[in-house]
Amino acid sequence: MNQEADNIELRSEEVQEILGTPPGWLARWGTLAALAGVVVLGWIGFWIELPETIETDIQITSIDPPRRFYAPSTIMLREIMVPNESLIDSGRIILHFSSKAKLSHVQALETALGEVKSDSQILSFQPSKELLLGELQEDYYDFLEKWDQYHLMQTKNYDRYDRTDIQDKIRELEEAVADLERKRDRRMERLTEARSRFEKEEQLFKKGILTLAELNPTRTERDNLEAEIQDINAGIRSRQTQMSTLRDRLRSRSGSAKAAEDKTIAFNLLKDSFARLVSKVADWKRDFTIESPIRGTVLYTKDNLAPGQYVQRDSMLVVILPKTPSGMIGHVGLPVEKAGQVNKNQKVQVKLYEFPFTDYGAAWGYVEGKGKIPSGGKIPIEIRFPGDSLVMTKGGRIHPEGELRGKAEIVLAKRRLIQRLFGVAGR
């Protein structure tokens, strides 16, 4: 009976109304609290900004970067001119590769050519005929021939000689040339034997059977014979030039007008030959030496680099670190589809492999420029850093020395949290 009364009481309208109606204060303050929560979250989402970034590898060097040098061909190293980790000046030769020329003779010729600054100085230039120039010899002979031909016209007036005198002079020169050619032939026989011996001994040297000291006498004999033959050839060419000029005189008309015309032609040929020789000397240095273009420290990339060793074409041999680098610059490459989002002055955060982020923090730079032509499917992008060193976020500076590598995060834009939540484009 009592249980039935209780059930009736619970199902009454009054009880249902009481149970289903929340207190008035809760309805009022609960709604207000929920609204306030939404407003606060929106306010926080508006002020919190999250960056959008692109991550890529970066290579950092000084603005004056290290210079790398590679073997010009598969060739034997003849001399190492400076020790490893030496400080050298610009223009110093570091490595000298095997060639038929004497390096000191090429350098002497280069110095002499470099002192010629005008046409008048070409005329007064007096080249030595005793230089051992190997691969440059023919171009040098050509210049000597043009030089002799012009000065012969300047110093001798063959119009004053009769025909018989000129013919006698030609025969005298022909006999001298024949004597020199016979002498050259004898030297050539000896040179052929010396070269054959040297090739055999060089093979034994490569196998480690002979030492460099045992190889050098044969090399010296070969070089001396080559030098003698070059001297003989220079004498032959000089006399042949004189004969050519005399024969031209026999064939040509006389008179001052013709003489002036011949001198003009000879001088133009001399200038062309001089310019060609200058170019050939530069080519020879590129093919047979490595020369430092800057003042800096030499670092050899091969621990076992030594004279007599053969190096492979395009193998890296030397790195030169600039003595006084100024500032630092980073290089990155991005796929074309990503590079389109990168613009000048965007900030870049860099974390270096050599300097852990936990200890040093990161460095900040900015996008300086972007290439227009892809290389290897990527657009090159240049990153600049303020000042002459990298300022790290945890304190300290890293000064430019060699190369640094790391990860770069390019900040494309900052989007507010609320924009991310609702998928609104960033500014």
Protein Blocks (a to p, Z undefined) as FASTA:
>chain_A
ZZmmmmmmmmpmklmmmmmpccfklmmmmmmmmmmmmmmmmmmmmmpccddddddddddd
dfbdcdddddfbdcddfbdfbdehiacdehiafbdcddfbdfklmmmmmmmmmmpmbfkl
mmmpccdfkbcekjmmmmmmmmmmmmmmmmmmmmpcfklpcfklmmmmmmmmmmmmmmmm
mmmmmmmmmmmmmmmmmmmmmmmmmnomacfklmmmmmmmmmmmmmmmmmmmmmmmmmmm
mmmmmmmmmmmccdjklmmmmmmmmmmmmmmmmmmmmmmmmmmmmmmcccdfbdcddddf
bfkbcehiacdehiafbdcddfbdghjdddddddfklmmmpcehiacddddfklcfklno
paddddfbdcfbdgehiacdddddehjbdcdfkgpjdddehjadddddddfbacdfklmm
nopacZZ
